[in-house]
Amino acid sequence: MSKPAYQRVLLKLSGEALMGDDPFGINRATIERMVADVAEVAKLGVQVAVVIGGGNIFRGVAPGAQGMDRATADYMGMLATVMNALALADAMRHVGITARVMSAIGIEQVVEPYVRPKALQYLEEGKVVVFAAGTGNPFFTTDTAAALRGAEISAEIVLKATKVDGVYSADPKKDPHATRYENISFDEAIAKHLQVMDATAFALCRDQKLPIKVFSIVKPGALTRVIMGEDEGTLVHV
């Protein structure tokens, strides 16, 4: 097999991706399939860090959050990402992957605090590092956390895993003529009002010249094809 196109990557997983076809929570078959994809990439010698969202768990209590202070609701969302990170790390352990969960908010009895040099050490040792609790601050999404952590660990690319196999000219569910971009520049994506990531995350990646690859995590073998540099998903670049 040829060499991977990337040696260190930041994988952004949404909490919703873990639900499978369930209304909320974690679908075991789905998380096991995702972990198998990560394991395949790790065996190639690629250093993998993961930022995970919490929407699948937080969605279950969302009606109760109506009228709640925004900062409080955001902290609840951060705790949801910790729960997802623990589930992901546990699933990795079952397939022989050593994973370390690092949280941006202090929960030392449960997970390690995020410390950049320690995270880099884990990656160099071949461990998968799962970053939880977003940036540790309210009003910032896990997309922004992915861009921030990706820049901090000197990742070569941010891999945004979604349920859609790339960035399209229009919503492919509504427009049968929508076309997928193979690659597109940051400036062009902005000009065309394409929703790749939230504005803060997108601006950070652009300023740090950190490319983004948007691809489908539900498509078998897609993650490996992305890592190998094949035509999979959409590359957003400077």
Contacts in CASP RR format, 6 or more apart in sequence:
PFRMAT RR
TARGET T0000
AUTHOR 0000-0000-0000
METHOD contacts of the structure
MODEL  1
MSKPAYQRVLLKLSGEALMGDDPFGINRATIERMVADVAEVAKLGVQVAV
VIGGGNIFRGVAPGAQGMDRATADYMGMLATVMNALALADAMRHVGITAR
VMSAIGIEQVVEPYVRPKALQYLEEGKVVVFAAGTGNPFFTTDTAAALRG
AEISAEIVLKATKVDGVYSADPKKDPHATRYENISFDEAIAKHLQVMDAT
AFALCRDQKLPIKVFSIVKPGALTRVIMGEDEGTLVHV
1 44 0 8 1.000
1 228 0 8 1.000
2 228 0 8 1.000
4 41 0 8 1.000
4 44 0 8 1.000
4 45 0 8 1.000
4 46 0 8 1.000
4 227 0 8 1.000
4 228 0 8 1.000
4 229 0 8 1.000
5 227 0 8 1.000
5 228 0 8 1.000
5 229 0 8 1.000
6 46 0 8 1.000
6 156 0 8 1.000
6 157 0 8 1.000
6 227 0 8 1.000
6 229 0 8 1.000
7 45 0 8 1.000
7 46 0 8 1.000
7 47 0 8 1.000
7 156 0 8 1.000
8 46 0 8 1.000
8 47 0 8 1.000
8 48 0 8 1.000
8 49 0 8 1.000
8 123 0 8 1.000
8 153 0 8 1.000
8 154 0 8 1.000
8 155 0 8 1.000
8 156 0 8 1.000
9 41 0 8 1.000
9 46 0 8 1.000
9 47 0 8 1.000
9 48 0 8 1.000
9 49 0 8 1.000
9 155 0 8 1.000
9 156 0 8 1.000
9 157 0 8 1.000
9 158 0 8 1.000
9 159 0 8 1.000
9 227 0 8 1.000
10 49 0 8 1.000
10 50 0 8 1.000
10 51 0 8 1.000
10 146 0 8 1.000
10 149 0 8 1.000
10 150 0 8 1.000
10 153 0 8 1.000
10 155 0 8 1.000
10 157 0 8 1.000
10 158 0 8 1.000
10 159 0 8 1.000
11 38 0 8 1.000
11 48 0 8 1.000
11 49 0 8 1.000
11 50 0 8 1.000
11 51 0 8 1.000
11 159 0 8 1.000
11 161 0 8 1.000
11 223 0 8 1.000
12 50 0 8 1.000
12 51 0 8 1.000
12 52 0 8 1.000
12 142 0 8 1.000
12 143 0 8 1.000
12 146 0 8 1.000
12 158 0 8 1.000
12 159 0 8 1.000
12 160 0 8 1.000
12 161 0 8 1.000
13 34 0 8 1.000
13 50 0 8 1.000
13 51 0 8 1.000
13 52 0 8 1.000
13 53 0 8 1.000
13 88 0 8 1.000
13 161 0 8 1.000
13 217 0 8 1.000
14 52 0 8 1.000
14 53 0 8 1.000
14 54 0 8 1.000
14 55 0 8 1.000
14 142 0 8 1.000
14 161 0 8 1.000
14 162 0 8 1.000
15 52 0 8 1.000
15 53 0 8 1.000
15 54 0 8 1.000
15 55 0 8 1.000
15 56 0 8 1.000
15 57 0 8 1.000
15 81 0 8 1.000
15 84 0 8 1.000
16 55 0 8 1.000
16 56 0 8 1.000
16 59 0 8 1.000
16 163 0 8 1.000
17 30 0 8 1.000
17 34 0 8 1.000
17 56 0 8 1.000
17 161 0 8 1.000
17 162 0 8 1.000
17 163 0 8 1.000
17 217 0 8 1.000
17 218 0 8 1.000
18 25 0 8 1.000
18 26 0 8 1.000
18 27 0 8 1.000
18 30 0 8 1.000
18 31 0 8 1.000
18 34 0 8 1.000
18 52 0 8 1.000
18 56 0 8 1.000
18 84 0 8 1.000
18 87 0 8 1.000
18 88 0 8 1.000
19 25 0 8 1.000
19 26 0 8 1.000
19 27 0 8 1.000
19 30 0 8 1.000
19 56 0 8 1.000
20 27 0 8 1.000
20 29 0 8 1.000
20 30 0 8 1.000
21 27 0 8 1.000
23 59 0 8 1.000
24 55 0 8 1.000
24 56 0 8 1.000
24 57 0 8 1.000
24 59 0 8 1.000
24 60 0 8 1.000
25 56 0 8 1.000
25 57 0 8 1.000
25 59 0 8 1.000
25 60 0 8 1.000
26 56 0 8 1.000
26 57 0 8 1.000
26 84 0 8 1.000
26 87 0 8 1.000
31 87 0 8 1.000
31 88 0 8 1.000
31 91 0 8 1.000
32 91 0 8 1.000
32 94 0 8 1.000
32 95 0 8 1.000
34 88 0 8 1.000
34 217 0 8 1.000
35 88 0 8 1.000
35 91 0 8 1.000
35 92 0 8 1.000
35 94 0 8 1.000
35 95 0 8 1.000
35 97 0 8 1.000
36 95 0 8 1.000
37 217 0 8 1.000
37 221 0 8 1.000
37 222 0 8 1.000
37 223 0 8 1.000
37 224 0 8 1.000
38 48 0 8 1.000
38 50 0 8 1.000
38 92 0 8 1.000
38 97 0 8 1.000
38 128 0 8 1.000
38 223 0 8 1.000
39 92 0 8 1.000
39 95 0 8 1.000
39 96 0 8 1.000
39 97 0 8 1.000
40 221 0 8 1.000
40 223 0 8 1.000
40 224 0 8 1.000
41 48 0 8 1.000
41 223 0 8 1.000
41 224 0 8 1.000
41 227 0 8 1.000
42 48 0 8 1.000
42 97 0 8 1.000
42 126 0 8 1.000
42 128 0 8 1.000
44 224 0 8 1.000
44 227 0 8 1.000
45 126 0 8 1.000
46 227 0 8 1.000
47 123 0 8 1.000
47 124 0 8 1.000
47 126 0 8 1.000
48 123 0 8 1.000
48 128 0 8 1.000
48 129 0 8 1.000
49 119 0 8 1.000
49 123 0 8 1.000
49 128 0 8 1.000
49 129 0 8 1.000
49 130 0 8 1.000
49 131 0 8 1.000
49 149 0 8 1.000
49 150 0 8 1.000
49 153 0 8 1.000
49 155 0 8 1.000
50 85 0 8 1.000
50 88 0 8 1.000
50 128 0 8 1.000
50 129 0 8 1.000
50 130 0 8 1.000
50 131 0 8 1.000
51 130 0 8 1.000
51 131 0 8 1.000
51 134 0 8 1.000
51 142 0 8 1.000
51 145 0 8 1.000
51 146 0 8 1.000
51 149 0 8 1.000
52 81 0 8 1.000
52 84 0 8 1.000
52 85 0 8 1.000
52 88 0 8 1.000
52 130 0 8 1.000
52 131 0 8 1.000
52 132 0 8 1.000
52 142 0 8 1.000
53 80 0 8 1.000
53 81 0 8 1.000
53 84 0 8 1.000
53 134 0 8 1.000
53 142 0 8 1.000
54 77 0 8 1.000
54 80 0 8 1.000
54 81 0 8 1.000
54 83 0 8 1.000
54 84 0 8 1.000
54 142 0 8 1.000
55 77 0 8 1.000
55 80 0 8 1.000
56 80 0 8 1.000
56 84 0 8 1.000
57 77 0 8 1.000
57 80 0 8 1.000
57 83 0 8 1.000
57 84 0 8 1.000
58 65 0 8 1.000
58 76 0 8 1.000
58 77 0 8 1.000
58 80 0 8 1.000
61 76 0 8 1.000
65 73 0 8 1.000
65 76 0 8 1.000
70 138 0 8 1.000
70 139 0 8 1.000
71 138 0 8 1.000
71 139 0 8 1.000
74 138 0 8 1.000
74 139 0 8 1.000
75 105 0 8 1.000
75 138 0 8 1.000
78 104 0 8 1.000
78 105 0 8 1.000
78 132 0 8 1.000
78 133 0 8 1.000
78 134 0 8 1.000
78 136 0 8 1.000
79 133 0 8 1.000
81 132 0 8 1.000
81 133 0 8 1.000
81 134 0 8 1.000
81 142 0 8 1.000
82 101 0 8 1.000
82 103 0 8 1.000
82 105 0 8 1.000
82 107 0 8 1.000
82 110 0 8 1.000
82 111 0 8 1.000
82 132 0 8 1.000
82 133 0 8 1.000
84 132 0 8 1.000
85 101 0 8 1.000
85 103 0 8 1.000
85 111 0 8 1.000
85 130 0 8 1.000
85 131 0 8 1.000
85 132 0 8 1.000
86 101 0 8 1.000
86 110 0 8 1.000
86 111 0 8 1.000
86 132 0 8 1.000
88 99 0 8 1.000
88 130 0 8 1.000
89 99 0 8 1.000
89 100 0 8 1.000
89 101 0 8 1.000
89 128 0 8 1.000
89 130 0 8 1.000
92 98 0 8 1.000
92 99 0 8 1.000
92 128 0 8 1.000
93 99 0 8 1.000
97 128 0 8 1.000
98 126 0 8 1.000
98 127 0 8 1.000
98 128 0 8 1.000
99 127 0 8 1.000
99 128 0 8 1.000
99 129 0 8 1.000
99 130 0 8 1.000
100 112 0 8 1.000
100 119 0 8 1.000
100 122 0 8 1.000
100 127 0 8 1.000
100 128 0 8 1.000
100 129 0 8 1.000
100 130 0 8 1.000
101 111 0 8 1.000
101 112 0 8 1.000
101 130 0 8 1.000
101 132 0 8 1.000
102 111 0 8 1.000
102 112 0 8 1.000
102 113 0 8 1.000
102 114 0 8 1.000
102 115 0 8 1.000
102 118 0 8 1.000
102 119 0 8 1.000
102 129 0 8 1.000
102 130 0 8 1.000
102 131 0 8 1.000
102 132 0 8 1.000
103 110 0 8 1.000
103 111 0 8 1.000
103 112 0 8 1.000
103 113 0 8 1.000
103 114 0 8 1.000
103 132 0 8 1.000
103 133 0 8 1.000
104 114 0 8 1.000
104 131 0 8 1.000
104 132 0 8 1.000
104 133 0 8 1.000
104 134 0 8 1.000
104 135 0 8 1.000
104 136 0 8 1.000
104 137 0 8 1.000
104 145 0 8 1.000
105 133 0 8 1.000
105 136 0 8 1.000
106 113 0 8 1.000
106 133 0 8 1.000
107 133 0 8 1.000
111 132 0 8 1.000
112 118 0 8 1.000
114 131 0 8 1.000
114 133 0 8 1.000
116 152 0 8 1.000
116 153 0 8 1.000
119 129 0 8 1.000
119 131 0 8 1.000
119 152 0 8 1.000
119 153 0 8 1.000
120 153 0 8 1.000
122 129 0 8 1.000
123 129 0 8 1.000
123 153 0 8 1.000
129 153 0 8 1.000
131 145 0 8 1.000
131 149 0 8 1.000
134 140 0 8 1.000
134 142 0 8 1.000
134 144 0 8 1.000
134 145 0 8 1.000
135 144 0 8 1.000
135 145 0 8 1.000
135 148 0 8 1.000
136 145 0 8 1.000
140 200 0 8 1.000
141 198 0 8 1.000
141 200 0 8 1.000
141 201 0 8 1.000
143 160 0 8 1.000
143 197 0 8 1.000
143 198 0 8 1.000
143 200 0 8 1.000
143 201 0 8 1.000
144 198 0 8 1.000
144 200 0 8 1.000
144 201 0 8 1.000
144 204 0 8 1.000
146 158 0 8 1.000
146 160 0 8 1.000
146 197 0 8 1.000
146 201 0 8 1.000
147 158 0 8 1.000
147 197 0 8 1.000
147 200 0 8 1.000
147 201 0 8 1.000
147 202 0 8 1.000
147 204 0 8 1.000
147 205 0 8 1.000
147 208 0 8 1.000
147 210 0 8 1.000
148 204 0 8 1.000
149 155 0 8 1.000
150 158 0 8 1.000
150 210 0 8 1.000
151 204 0 8 1.000
151 205 0 8 1.000
151 208 0 8 1.000
151 210 0 8 1.000
155 210 0 8 1.000
156 211 0 8 1.000
157 210 0 8 1.000
157 211 0 8 1.000
157 212 0 8 1.000
157 213 0 8 1.000
158 205 0 8 1.000
158 210 0 8 1.000
158 211 0 8 1.000
158 212 0 8 1.000
158 213 0 8 1.000
159 212 0 8 1.000
159 213 0 8 1.000
159 215 0 8 1.000
159 223 0 8 1.000
159 226 0 8 1.000
160 196 0 8 1.000
160 197 0 8 1.000
160 212 0 8 1.000
160 213 0 8 1.000
160 214 0 8 1.000
160 215 0 8 1.000
161 215 0 8 1.000
161 216 0 8 1.000
161 217 0 8 1.000
161 223 0 8 1.000
162 214 0 8 1.000
162 215 0 8 1.000
162 216 0 8 1.000
162 217 0 8 1.000
163 216 0 8 1.000
163 217 0 8 1.000
163 218 0 8 1.000
164 172 0 8 1.000
164 214 0 8 1.000
164 216 0 8 1.000
165 180 0 8 1.000
165 215 0 8 1.000
165 216 0 8 1.000
165 219 0 8 1.000
165 222 0 8 1.000
165 232 0 8 1.000
165 233 0 8 1.000
166 180 0 8 1.000
166 181 0 8 1.000
166 214 0 8 1.000
166 215 0 8 1.000
166 216 0 8 1.000
166 233 0 8 1.000
166 234 0 8 1.000
167 180 0 8 1.000
167 181 0 8 1.000
167 184 0 8 1.000
167 189 0 8 1.000
167 194 0 8 1.000
167 196 0 8 1.000
167 214 0 8 1.000
167 233 0 8 1.000
167 234 0 8 1.000
167 236 0 8 1.000
168 178 0 8 1.000
168 179 0 8 1.000
168 180 0 8 1.000
168 181 0 8 1.000
169 175 0 8 1.000
169 178 0 8 1.000
169 179 0 8 1.000
169 181 0 8 1.000
169 192 0 8 1.000
170 177 0 8 1.000
170 178 0 8 1.000
171 178 0 8 1.000
172 178 0 8 1.000
172 180 0 8 1.000
180 233 0 8 1.000
180 234 0 8 1.000
181 234 0 8 1.000
182 231 0 8 1.000
182 233 0 8 1.000
182 234 0 8 1.000
182 235 0 8 1.000
183 234 0 8 1.000
183 235 0 8 1.000
183 236 0 8 1.000
183 237 0 8 1.000
184 194 0 8 1.000
184 234 0 8 1.000
184 235 0 8 1.000
184 236 0 8 1.000
184 237 0 8 1.000
185 236 0 8 1.000
185 237 0 8 1.000
185 238 0 8 1.000
186 202 0 8 1.000
186 205 0 8 1.000
186 206 0 8 1.000
186 236 0 8 1.000
186 237 0 8 1.000
186 238 0 8 1.000
189 196 0 8 1.000
189 202 0 8 1.000
189 236 0 8 1.000
190 202 0 8 1.000
196 202 0 8 1.000
196 212 0 8 1.000
196 214 0 8 1.000
196 236 0 8 1.000
197 205 0 8 1.000
197 212 0 8 1.000
202 212 0 8 1.000
204 210 0 8 1.000
205 211 0 8 1.000
205 212 0 8 1.000
205 236 0 8 1.000
206 238 0 8 1.000
209 238 0 8 1.000
211 235 0 8 1.000
211 236 0 8 1.000
211 237 0 8 1.000
211 238 0 8 1.000
212 235 0 8 1.000
212 236 0 8 1.000
213 226 0 8 1.000
213 232 0 8 1.000
213 233 0 8 1.000
213 234 0 8 1.000
213 235 0 8 1.000
213 236 0 8 1.000
214 233 0 8 1.000
214 234 0 8 1.000
214 236 0 8 1.000
215 222 0 8 1.000
215 223 0 8 1.000
215 226 0 8 1.000
215 232 0 8 1.000
215 233 0 8 1.000
215 234 0 8 1.000
216 222 0 8 1.000
216 233 0 8 1.000
217 223 0 8 1.000
219 232 0 8 1.000
222 232 0 8 1.000
222 233 0 8 1.000
225 231 0 8 1.000
225 232 0 8 1.000
226 232 0 8 1.000
226 233 0 8 1.000
END
